[in-house]
């Protein structure tokens, strides 16, 4: 890695900086399996699996993930509105139900960043590169605060920010492009780090200078096929050794 040839570094959060992707996975599984086991309105109600997470949910805005999974199962629900309670059998209601479960776990257990990710953040801070978090989750600021990393990033483009600005979520590149612009950089001079197929596709679609796939379960070949330039299993692999610290 020759970091100095880039002007900005854009991180996905869950599964890249913090292991909160695991919390999201559990929350999605609990929510969908409870819903599917009780749904009698037709469609495929077989148990939700980890494969469903990677195929339909991972990295996407919450309501998009609900829509994609339901569509794949042939289940039709009313859209509802973001104000729906988590008890409502609507697209927004299921999304809010999942978010409630996530927040309970976050408040109860907290979150600790991946050591390798902190090592890379330390290295990039030493180089003076501006950093951003680009996350489909509305919870991104709370997760960063819980992990003690809120001061590491000049901007956070969360799901809430994307909604407020009318930016389509991943796999569209718009949220990454916006983050680069906020940092004063162009896409071709920016690095994207993503663990989700949808996020890697967003980086590739946006013409970013480097798209790094972080394999936390999606698979090396899957991330490469989605457009990752480089695939690693831990961000520590991207930190030069002591003889290359000026890079």
Backbone as CSV, one residue per row, in Angstrom:
resi,resn,N_x,N_y,N_z,CA_x,CA_y,CA_z,C_x,C_y,C_z
1,UNK,0.824,-1.199,0.000,0.000,0.000,0.000,0.859,1.250,0.000
2,UNK,0.607,2.138,-0.955,1.258,3.445,-0.993,0.176,4.495,-0.723
3,UNK,-0.073,4.734,0.556,-1.204,5.561,0.955,-1.087,7.005,0.492
4,UNK,0.137,7.499,0.305,0.312,8.913,-0.005,-0.169,9.285,-1.408
5,UNK,-0.485,8.318,-2.242,-0.995,8.657,-3.573,-2.497,8.952,-3.549
6,UNK,-3.101,8.843,-2.351,-4.537,9.105,-2.223,-4.779,10.323,-1.326
7,UNK,-5.958,10.928,-1.492,-6.289,12.152,-0.765,-7.325,11.944,0.332
8,UNK,-7.998,10.808,0.364,-9.029,10.551,1.375,-9.256,9.048,1.466
9,UNK,-9.694,8.616,2.655,-9.973,7.196,2.887,-11.370,7.090,3.490
10,UNK,-12.213,6.265,2.866,-13.619,6.155,3.224,-13.900,4.748,3.742
11,UNK,-14.290,4.654,4.996,-14.512,3.374,5.663,-16.000,3.075,5.800
12,UNK,-16.405,1.870,5.410,-17.645,1.344,5.952,-17.391,1.107,7.439
13,UNK,-18.432,0.978,8.219,-18.253,0.839,9.665,-18.416,-0.600,10.147
14,UNK,-19.616,-1.120,10.022,-19.933,-2.446,10.569,-19.204,-3.530,9.787
15,UNK,-18.315,-4.244,10.458,-17.563,-5.295,9.806,-16.236,-4.837,9.247
16,UNK,-16.003,-3.528,9.198,-14.727,-2.994,8.728,-13.954,-2.376,9.889
17,UNK,-14.584,-1.452,10.605,-13.944,-0.816,11.758,-14.335,-1.512,13.053
18,UNK,-15.596,-1.850,13.171,-16.105,-2.488,14.394,-16.798,-3.804,14.051
19,UNK,-16.819,-4.744,14.997,-17.470,-6.031,14.745,-18.978,-5.988,14.931
20,UNK,-19.564,-4.821,14.728,-21.004,-4.683,14.902,-21.785,-5.371,13.792
21,UNK,-21.109,-5.766,12.705,-21.818,-6.546,11.688,-22.386,-7.812,12.308
22,UNK,-21.664,-8.378,13.286,-22.157,-9.579,13.961,-23.422,-9.276,14.753
23,UNK,-23.471,-8.097,15.369,-24.674,-7.697,16.109,-25.836,-7.504,15.132
24,UNK,-25.549,-6.828,13.997,-26.583,-6.654,12.979,-27.085,-8.006,12.479
25,UNK,-26.162,-8.929,12.245,-26.562,-10.255,11.746,-27.506,-10.950,12.724
26,UNK,-27.176,-10.881,14.013,-28.033,-11.521,15.016,-29.392,-10.840,15.086
27,UNK,-29.380,-9.507,15.022,-30.638,-8.770,15.106,-31.532,-9.071,13.897
28,UNK,-30.944,-9.110,12.703,-31.714,-9.462,11.516,-32.275,-10.869,11.628
29,UNK,-31.445,-11.818,12.069,-31.873,-13.211,12.163,-33.033,-13.372,13.134
30,UNK,-32.894,-12.764,14.307,-33.956,-12.881,15.302,-35.255,-12.254,14.803
31,UNK,-35.133,-11.091,14.172,-36.333,-10.404,13.702,-37.012,-11.185,12.589
32,UNK,-36.232,-11.566,11.542,-36.842,-12.241,10.401,-37.392,-13.613,10.776
33,UNK,-36.665,-14.370,11.573,-37.155,-15.707,11.910,-38.416,-15.653,12.768
34,UNK,-38.504,-14.666,13.664,-39.735,-14.507,14.435,-40.893,-14.136,13.511
35,UNK,-40.637,-13.232,12.561,-41.688,-12.836,11.619,-42.104,-14.006,10.733
36,UNK,-41.119,-14.703,10.143,-41.427,-15.785,9.205,-42.185,-16.928,9.869
37,UNK,-41.850,-17.197,11.124,-42.512,-18.299,11.813,-43.976,-17.994,12.125
38,UNK,-44.316,-16.720,12.140,-45.692,-16.343,12.479,-46.505,-15.888,11.271
39,UNK,-45.838,-15.714,10.108,-46.520,-15.160,8.935,-47.351,-16.237,8.243
40,UNK,-48.597,-15.924,7.946,-49.494,-16.880,7.294,-50.061,-16.316,5.997
41,UNK,-49.407,-15.306,5.458,-49.948,-14.623,4.285,-49.390,-15.086,2.956
42,UNK,-48.703,-16.229,2.930,-48.178,-16.737,1.673,-46.723,-16.386,1.466
43,UNK,-46.081,-17.103,0.539,-44.667,-16.903,0.261,-43.811,-17.931,0.980
44,UNK,-42.521,-17.836,0.795,-41.560,-18.770,1.379,-41.253,-18.346,2.814
45,UNK,-41.685,-19.145,3.773,-41.458,-18.826,5.189,-40.429,-19.755,5.822
46,UNK,-39.585,-20.381,4.994,-38.513,-21.207,5.550,-37.560,-20.322,6.354
47,UNK,-36.822,-20.907,7.297,-35.984,-20.091,8.187,-34.987,-19.198,7.438
48,UNK,-34.837,-18.017,7.954,-33.832,-17.063,7.471,-32.451,-17.576,7.862
49,UNK,-31.495,-17.470,6.931,-30.158,-18.004,7.165,-29.086,-16.941,6.955
50,UNK,-27.853,-17.295,7.258,-26.717,-16.402,7.030,-26.578,-16.080,5.547
51,UNK,-26.878,-17.045,4.685,-26.823,-16.787,3.245,-27.796,-15.682,2.848
52,UNK,-28.964,-15.644,3.487,-29.920,-14.574,3.216,-29.335,-13.215,3.573
53,UNK,-28.594,-13.175,4.685,-27.989,-11.915,5.119,-27.058,-11.373,4.038
54,UNK,-26.129,-12.204,3.568,-25.158,-11.739,2.583,-25.803,-11.449,1.232
55,UNK,-26.839,-12.195,0.872,-27.465,-12.019,-0.437,-28.406,-10.826,-0.496
56,UNK,-29.086,-10.511,0.601,-30.179,-9.535,0.524,-30.070,-8.340,1.470
57,UNK,-29.289,-8.455,2.536,-29.355,-7.452,3.600,-28.040,-6.702,3.797
58,UNK,-26.927,-7.412,3.759,-25.636,-6.871,4.161,-25.285,-5.583,3.432
59,UNK,-25.013,-4.529,4.209,-24.523,-3.271,3.662,-25.579,-2.342,3.104
60,UNK,-26.819,-2.769,3.054,-27.875,-1.954,2.461,-28.606,-1.131,3.521
61,UNK,-29.226,-0.027,3.123,-30.117,0.670,4.058,-31.162,-0.309,4.588
62,UNK,-31.552,-0.097,5.828,-32.375,-1.064,6.547,-33.665,-1.444,5.801
63,UNK,-34.417,-0.458,5.338,-35.678,-0.778,4.681,-35.440,-1.465,3.339
64,UNK,-34.345,-1.120,2.653,-34.014,-1.807,1.403,-33.752,-3.288,1.671
65,UNK,-33.054,-3.584,2.773,-32.795,-4.973,3.116,-34.069,-5.745,3.375
66,UNK,-35.015,-5.116,4.067,-36.308,-5.766,4.314,-37.017,-6.030,2.987
67,UNK,-37.061,-5.004,2.114,-37.750,-5.175,0.833,-37.131,-6.302,0.014
68,UNK,-35.797,-6.343,-0.041,-35.131,-7.345,-0.878,-35.383,-8.753,-0.364
69,UNK,-35.320,-8.939,0.949,-35.549,-10.275,1.502,-37.000,-10.704,1.263
70,UNK,-37.943,-9.823,1.516,-39.353,-10.162,1.316,-39.637,-10.456,-0.153
71,UNK,-39.045,-9.667,-1.044,-39.246,-9.894,-2.471,-38.712,-11.258,-2.887
72,UNK,-37.542,-11.611,-2.370,-36.953,-12.911,-2.693,-37.811,-14.058,-2.180
73,UNK,-38.549,-13.805,-1.098,-39.416,-14.845,-0.524,-40.838,-14.813,-1.080
74,UNK,-41.154,-13.856,-1.948,-42.500,-13.751,-2.480,-43.513,-13.318,-1.443
75,UNK,-43.064,-12.531,-0.457,-43.945,-12.042,0.610,-44.237,-10.567,0.362
76,UNK,-45.488,-10.208,0.366,-45.894,-8.830,0.099,-46.423,-8.195,1.376
77,UNK,-45.782,-7.081,1.772,-46.237,-6.301,2.922,-46.427,-4.857,2.491
78,UNK,-47.315,-4.123,3.145,-47.400,-2.691,2.871,-46.101,-2.003,3.285
79,UNK,-45.806,-0.903,2.616,-44.572,-0.175,2.908,-44.599,0.419,4.312
80,UNK,-45.716,0.996,4.698,-45.770,1.683,5.984,-44.974,2.976,5.922
81,UNK,-44.581,3.470,7.098,-43.784,4.701,7.159,-42.718,4.541,8.241
82,UNK,-41.644,5.357,8.171,-40.587,5.261,9.186,-41.099,5.456,10.608
83,UNK,-42.280,6.032,10.759,-42.846,6.236,12.103,-43.542,4.989,12.639
84,UNK,-43.637,3.927,11.824,-44.322,2.712,12.273,-43.636,2.108,13.494
85,UNK,-44.405,1.588,14.437,-43.788,0.889,15.569,-43.213,-0.448,15.115
86,UNK,-42.290,-0.970,15.906,-41.675,-2.237,15.566,-42.637,-3.402,15.557
87,UNK,-43.811,-3.217,16.083,-44.815,-4.282,16.105,-45.591,-4.375,14.797
88,UNK,-45.452,-3.390,13.923,-46.249,-3.346,12.700,-45.686,-4.303,11.654
89,UNK,-46.555,-5.052,10.991,-46.137,-5.930,9.900,-46.138,-5.146,8.592
90,UNK,-45.215,-4.206,8.523,-44.968,-3.422,7.317,-43.471,-3.466,7.050
91,UNK,-43.067,-3.012,5.865,-41.626,-2.959,5.573,-40.906,-2.106,6.617
92,UNK,-41.432,-0.934,6.876,-40.789,-0.044,7.854,-40.901,-0.601,9.265
93,UNK,-42.022,-1.235,9.576,-42.185,-1.823,10.903,-41.143,-2.893,11.165
94,UNK,-40.906,-3.784,10.183,-39.885,-4.818,10.364,-38.502,-4.200,10.477
95,UNK,-38.228,-3.172,9.674,-36.935,-2.497,9.783,-36.736,-1.869,11.148
96,UNK,-37.783,-1.254,11.673,-37.685,-0.636,12.995,-37.576,-1.684,14.094
97,UNK,-38.215,-2.824,13.899,-38.115,-3.930,14.862,-36.674,-4.421,14.952
98,UNK,-36.039,-4.548,13.804,-34.628,-4.955,13.789,-33.755,-3.895,14.455
99,UNK,-34.032,-2.626,14.189,-33.222,-1.556,14.772,-33.354,-1.524,16.289
100,UNK,-34.556,-1.779,16.788,-34.759,-1.830,18.239,-33.897,-2.928,18.863
101,UNK,-33.853,-4.091,18.201,-33.054,-5.204,18.721,-31.573,-4.860,18.714
102,UNK,-31.117,-4.196,17.658,-29.713,-3.802,17.581,-29.342,-2.844,18.708
103,UNK,-30.182,-1.853,18.951,-29.881,-0.857,19.974,-29.839,-1.461,21.375
104,UNK,-30.680,-2.457,21.628,-30.661,-3.134,22.925,-29.308,-3.810,23.147
105,UNK,-28.819,-4.501,22.116,-27.543,-5.201,22.238,-26.397,-4.202,22.378
106,UNK,-26.415,-3.120,21.597,-25.350,-2.118,21.658,-25.267,-1.480,23.037
107,UNK,-26.433,-1.114,23.588,-26.453,-0.488,24.908,-26.010,-1.461,25.989
108,UNK,-26.383,-2.711,25.848,-26.061,-3.707,26.865,-24.593,-4.112,26.827
109,UNK,-24.074,-4.359,25.616,-22.750,-4.960,25.495,-21.659,-3.997,25.072
110,UNK,-22.023,-2.831,24.511,-21.001,-1.931,23.994,-20.343,-2.533,22.760
111,UNK,-19.247,-1.923,22.328,-18.545,-2.427,21.147,-17.076,-2.031,21.228
112,UNK,-16.211,-2.921,20.800,-14.774,-2.663,20.738,-14.316,-2.814,19.300
113,UNK,-13.584,-1.835,18.792,-13.131,-1.882,17.405,-12.144,-3.018,17.193
114,UNK,-12.058,-3.495,15.957,-11.043,-4.482,15.606,-9.656,-3.878,15.847
115,UNK,-8.759,-4.573,16.545,-7.409,-4.033,16.783,-6.682,-3.658,15.495
116,UNK,-6.812,-4.486,14.463,-6.151,-4.178,13.201,-6.685,-2.918,12.552
117,UNK,-7.961,-2.649,12.753,-8.558,-1.446,12.190,-8.049,-0.204,12.924
118,UNK,-7.912,-0.303,14.242,-7.358,0.816,15.013,-5.904,1.063,14.604
119,UNK,-5.172,0.000,14.349,-3.785,0.139,13.905,-3.715,0.918,12.598
120,UNK,-4.599,0.600,11.660,-4.619,1.342,10.397,-5.057,2.781,10.613
121,UNK,-6.059,3.004,11.453,-6.491,4.375,11.740,-5.342,5.192,12.330
122,UNK,-4.577,4.582,13.216,-3.416,5.274,13.790,-2.416,5.646,12.701
123,UNK,-2.159,4.709,11.790,-1.198,4.957,10.715,-1.677,6.086,9.806
124,UNK,-2.938,6.058,9.438,-3.468,7.083,8.540,-3.518,8.450,9.210
125,UNK,-3.772,8.466,10.511,-3.728,9.747,11.233,-2.327,10.320,11.198
126,UNK,-1.326,9.454,11.315,0.060,9.901,11.238,0.404,10.482,9.880
127,UNK,-0.255,10.000,8.828,-0.029,10.520,7.483,-0.833,11.780,7.209
128,UNK,-1.768,12.090,8.094,-2.594,13.278,7.918,-3.687,13.144,6.878
129,UNK,-4.054,11.909,6.529,-5.104,11.709,5.533,-6.481,11.923,6.159
130,UNK,-7.354,12.657,5.482,-8.717,12.823,6.001,-9.515,11.531,5.846
131,UNK,-10.324,11.226,6.862,-11.044,9.967,6.911,-12.546,10.212,7.065
132,UNK,-13.339,9.294,6.507,-14.790,9.354,6.646,-15.331,7.966,6.917
133,UNK,-16.469,7.914,7.585,-17.256,6.697,7.688,-18.465,6.862,6.774
134,UNK,-18.713,5.839,5.964,-19.874,5.831,5.081,-20.634,4.543,5.376
135,UNK,-21.738,4.674,6.090,-22.463,3.509,6.584,-23.940,3.617,6.260
136,UNK,-24.534,2.495,5.877,-25.980,2.479,5.643,-26.769,2.549,6.944
137,UNK,-26.103,2.323,8.064,-26.777,2.279,9.352,-27.034,3.679,9.899
138,UNK,-28.227,3.878,10.407,-28.533,5.122,11.111,-27.820,5.178,12.455
139,UNK,-27.337,4.023,12.919,-26.694,3.942,14.231,-25.201,4.254,14.201
140,UNK,-24.660,4.609,13.049,-23.213,4.783,12.925,-22.622,5.746,13.965
141,UNK,-23.197,6.933,14.184,-22.599,7.822,15.194,-22.584,7.209,16.585
142,UNK,-23.644,6.494,16.965,-23.701,5.864,18.286,-22.662,4.759,18.406
143,UNK,-22.447,3.998,17.335,-21.450,2.929,17.361,-20.055,3.524,17.494
144,UNK,-19.757,4.567,16.741,-18.443,5.214,16.833,-18.205,5.765,18.236
145,UNK,-19.224,6.369,18.814,-19.085,6.892,20.174,-18.839,5.765,21.164
146,UNK,-19.574,4.672,21.026,-19.406,3.544,21.943,-18.026,2.923,21.820
147,UNK,-17.451,2.966,20.612,-16.122,2.394,20.379,-15.000,3.374,20.687
148,UNK,-15.344,4.629,21.034,-14.331,5.637,21.342,-13.598,6.150,20.121
149,UNK,-14.249,6.129,18.956,-13.581,6.510,17.707,-14.226,7.713,17.017
150,UNK,-15.130,8.381,17.687,-15.872,9.463,17.038,-14.963,10.585,16.551
151,UNK,-13.814,10.781,17.220,-12.931,11.878,16.848,-11.963,11.529,15.726
152,UNK,-12.030,10.299,15.224,-11.085,9.871,14.183,-11.528,10.261,12.776
153,UNK,-12.787,10.630,12.610,-13.330,10.833,11.274,-13.862,12.252,11.115
154,UNK,-13.477,12.863,10.003,-13.918,14.237,9.752,-15.389,14.319,9.394
155,UNK,-15.943,13.259,8.842,-17.358,13.259,8.528,-17.900,11.838,8.624
156,UNK,-19.180,11.726,8.958,-19.874,10.445,9.023,-21.127,10.553,8.165
157,UNK,-21.157,9.796,7.085,-22.336,9.744,6.220,-23.113,8.492,6.617
158,UNK,-24.059,8.664,7.507,-24.870,7.551,8.016,-26.118,7.381,7.165
159,UNK,-26.890,6.362,7.481,-28.149,6.177,6.786,-29.076,7.362,6.964
160,UNK,-29.018,7.989,8.133,-29.846,9.164,8.387,-29.439,10.327,7.502
161,UNK,-28.128,10.553,7.387,-27.625,11.634,6.541,-28.009,11.389,5.081
162,UNK,-27.853,10.153,4.635,-28.202,9.829,3.252,-29.670,10.113,2.982
163,UNK,-30.530,9.744,3.939,-31.969,10.002,3.775,-32.243,11.498,3.713
164,UNK,-31.602,12.257,4.592,-31.827,13.700,4.628,-31.386,14.384,3.339
165,UNK,-30.310,13.864,2.725,-29.774,14.456,1.498,-30.386,13.854,0.235
166,UNK,-31.232,12.842,0.408,-31.834,12.196,-0.746,-30.862,11.355,-1.556
167,UNK,-29.841,10.810,-0.890,-28.836,10.003,-1.585,-29.257,8.538,-1.579
168,UNK,-29.253,7.871,-2.726,-29.560,6.439,-2.729,-28.469,5.659,-2.005
169,UNK,-28.865,4.562,-1.369,-27.910,3.770,-0.611,-27.111,2.829,-1.490
170,UNK,-26.141,2.176,-0.875,-25.336,1.177,-1.572,-26.264,0.070,-2.095
171,UNK,-26.019,-0.458,-3.296,-24.797,-0.406,-4.103,-24.636,0.820,-4.992
172,UNK,-25.526,1.809,-4.910,-25.269,3.077,-5.598,-24.060,3.750,-4.939
173,UNK,-23.245,4.451,-5.701,-22.014,5.034,-5.148,-22.195,6.385,-4.474
174,UNK,-23.413,6.915,-4.453,-23.621,8.320,-4.091,-23.138,8.697,-2.702
175,UNK,-23.323,7.817,-1.717,-22.903,8.172,-0.358,-21.380,8.263,-0.266
176,UNK,-20.677,7.373,-0.949,-19.215,7.454,-0.977,-18.743,8.707,-1.715
177,UNK,-19.379,9.002,-2.837,-19.006,10.196,-3.603,-19.209,11.446,-2.757
178,UNK,-20.323,11.500,-2.038,-20.589,12.655,-1.178,-19.521,12.785,-0.089
179,UNK,-19.151,11.679,0.542,-18.134,11.725,1.596,-16.809,12.233,1.045
180,UNK,-16.419,11.757,-0.127,-15.169,12.224,-0.733,-15.222,13.726,-0.980
181,UNK,-16.350,14.209,-1.484,-16.491,15.640,-1.746,-16.386,16.459,-0.466
182,UNK,-17.007,15.967,0.619,-16.924,16.671,1.898,-15.468,16.779,2.362
183,UNK,-14.687,15.751,2.076,-13.277,15.753,2.471,-12.392,16.489,1.478
184,UNK,-12.981,17.053,0.426,-12.221,17.809,-0.555,-11.482,16.942,-1.545
185,UNK,-11.959,15.718,-1.768,-11.278,14.783,-2.646,-12.194,14.353,-3.790
186,UNK,-11.590,13.809,-4.826,-12.340,13.216,-5.922,-12.342,11.702,-5.761
187,UNK,-13.285,11.046,-6.424,-13.394,9.592,-6.287,-12.123,8.876,-6.719
188,UNK,-11.522,9.325,-7.809,-10.348,8.620,-8.330,-9.122,8.782,-7.439
189,UNK,-9.195,9.693,-6.461,-8.087,9.891,-5.522,-8.474,9.448,-4.116
190,UNK,-9.522,8.627,-4.012,-10.017,8.176,-2.712,-10.033,6.651,-2.649
191,UNK,-9.910,6.139,-1.409,-9.925,4.704,-1.148,-11.216,4.354,-0.428
192,UNK,-11.847,3.264,-0.848,-13.037,2.724,-0.190,-12.663,1.404,0.470
193,UNK,-13.053,1.223,1.744,-12.866,-0.046,2.441,-14.226,-0.591,2.830
194,UNK,-14.548,-1.792,2.352,-15.886,-2.372,2.509,-15.820,-3.870,2.732
195,UNK,-16.726,-4.377,3.575,-16.843,-5.825,3.751,-18.082,-6.390,3.069
196,UNK,-18.992,-5.540,2.653,-20.250,-5.993,2.059,-20.175,-5.946,0.541
197,UNK,-20.804,-6.920,-0.103,-20.828,-6.952,-1.562,-21.453,-5.676,-2.114
198,UNK,-22.536,-5.222,-1.492,-23.200,-4.010,-1.978,-22.281,-2.798,-1.876
199,UNK,-21.469,-2.737,-0.811,-20.549,-1.618,-0.649,-19.398,-1.676,-1.628
200,UNK,-18.870,-2.872,-1.875,-17.807,-3.025,-2.868,-18.323,-2.616,-4.242
201,UNK,-19.535,-3.039,-4.556,-20.123,-2.639,-5.843,-20.273,-1.130,-5.938
202,UNK,-20.625,-0.494,-4.829,-20.746,0.961,-4.817,-19.400,1.618,-5.111
203,UNK,-18.334,1.111,-4.481,-17.010,1.671,-4.736,-16.582,1.493,-6.174
204,UNK,-16.853,0.315,-6.731,-16.488,0.055,-8.116,-17.299,0.930,-9.069
205,UNK,-18.586,1.082,-8.782,-19.457,1.881,-9.649,-19.078,3.355,-9.624
206,UNK,-18.515,3.806,-8.490,-18.163,5.213,-8.357,-16.816,5.580,-8.935
207,UNK,-16.087,4.612,-9.474,-14.782,4.899,-10.063,-13.738,5.312,-9.055
208,UNK,-13.800,4.730,-7.848,-12.826,5.104,-6.817,-11.444,4.538,-7.139
209,UNK,-10.432,5.264,-6.671,-9.060,4.913,-7.012,-8.648,3.539,-6.537
210,UNK,-9.189,3.120,-5.388,-8.892,1.802,-4.843,-10.092,1.342,-4.042
211,UNK,-10.532,0.120,-4.274,-11.634,-0.470,-3.515,-11.083,-1.703,-2.805
212,UNK,-11.014,-1.632,-1.488,-10.458,-2.717,-0.683,-11.600,-3.501,-0.067
213,UNK,-11.676,-4.773,-0.395,-12.656,-5.653,0.212,-12.095,-6.257,1.480
214,UNK,-12.878,-6.243,2.541,-12.479,-6.826,3.826,-13.320,-8.077,4.022
215,UNK,-12.669,-9.233,3.946,-13.406,-10.495,3.971,-13.692,-10.917,5.406
216,UNK,-14.913,-10.598,5.863,-15.381,-11.024,7.185,-16.411,-12.138,7.048
217,UNK,-16.485,-12.746,5.872,-17.430,-13.839,5.685,-18.037,-13.892,4.304
218,UNK,-17.995,-12.785,3.561,-18.581,-12.773,2.220,-17.798,-13.652,1.258
219,UNK,-16.478,-13.759,1.455,-15.642,-14.586,0.601,-14.766,-13.770,-0.328
220,UNK,-13.498,-14.187,-0.448,-12.522,-13.471,-1.276,-13.001,-13.360,-2.718
221,UNK,-13.420,-14.483,-3.299,-13.840,-14.480,-4.698,-15.082,-13.615,-4.901
222,UNK,-16.011,-13.662,-3.961,-17.238,-12.878,-4.076,-16.939,-11.384,-4.079
223,UNK,-16.043,-10.954,-3.190,-15.686,-9.535,-3.124,-14.904,-9.104,-4.367
224,UNK,-14.034,-9.974,-4.846,-13.287,-9.664,-6.070,-14.233,-9.539,-7.254
225,UNK,-15.165,-10.468,-7.369,-16.136,-10.422,-8.466,-17.004,-9.167,-8.399
226,UNK,-17.242,-8.670,-7.187,-18.055,-7.465,-7.020,-17.298,-6.194,-7.386
227,UNK,-15.955,-6.303,-7.510,-15.177,-5.140,-7.938,-14.055,-4.714,-7.019
228,UNK,-13.770,-5.512,-5.978,-12.672,-5.155,-5.081,-11.329,-5.270,-5.808
229,UNK,-10.489,-4.251,-5.639,-9.160,-4.263,-6.221,-8.221,-5.137,-5.409
230,UNK,-8.387,-5.068,-4.087,-7.578,-5.811,-3.130,-8.539,-6.409,-2.116
231,UNK,-8.248,-7.600,-1.620,-9.055,-8.202,-0.559,-8.124,-8.611,0.581
232,UNK,-8.486,-8.212,1.808,-7.730,-8.578,3.005,-8.698,-9.176,4.018
233,UNK,-8.156,-9.853,5.007,-8.994,-10.383,6.086,-8.917,-9.520,7.340
234,UNK,-7.922,-8.639,7.403,-7.751,-7.753,8.561,-7.053,-6.493,8.073
235,UNK,-7.475,-5.337,8.596,-6.891,-4.072,8.126,-5.442,-3.899,8.538
236,UNK,-4.970,-4.683,9.495,-3.558,-4.631,9.855,-2.674,-4.990,8.665
237,UNK,-3.202,-5.764,7.720,-2.447,-6.131,6.534,-2.117,-4.922,5.670
238,UNK,-2.821,-3.811,5.890,-2.644,-2.609,5.080,-1.710,-1.594,5.722
239,UNK,-1.137,-1.949,6.872,-0.223,-1.054,7.578,1.206,-1.445,7.220
240,UNK,1.979,-0.516,6.638,3.363,-0.834,6.300,4.160,-1.203,7.540
241,UNK,5.190,-2.027,7.369,6.031,-2.350,8.503,6.948,-1.174,8.825
242,UNK,7.759,-1.319,9.854,8.563,-0.197,10.368,9.494,0.381,9.315
243,UNK,9.933,-0.432,8.354,10.848,0.058,7.334,10.144,0.859,6.256
244,UNK,8.802,0.881,6.290,8.049,1.562,5.247,7.100,2.604,5.826
245,UNK,7.375,3.092,7.035,6.425,3.954,7.722,6.175,5.258,6.994
246,UNK,7.060,5.697,6.098,6.830,6.941,5.395,5.823,6.790,4.262
247,UNK,5.371,5.576,4.018,4.413,5.341,2.942,2.989,5.487,3.425
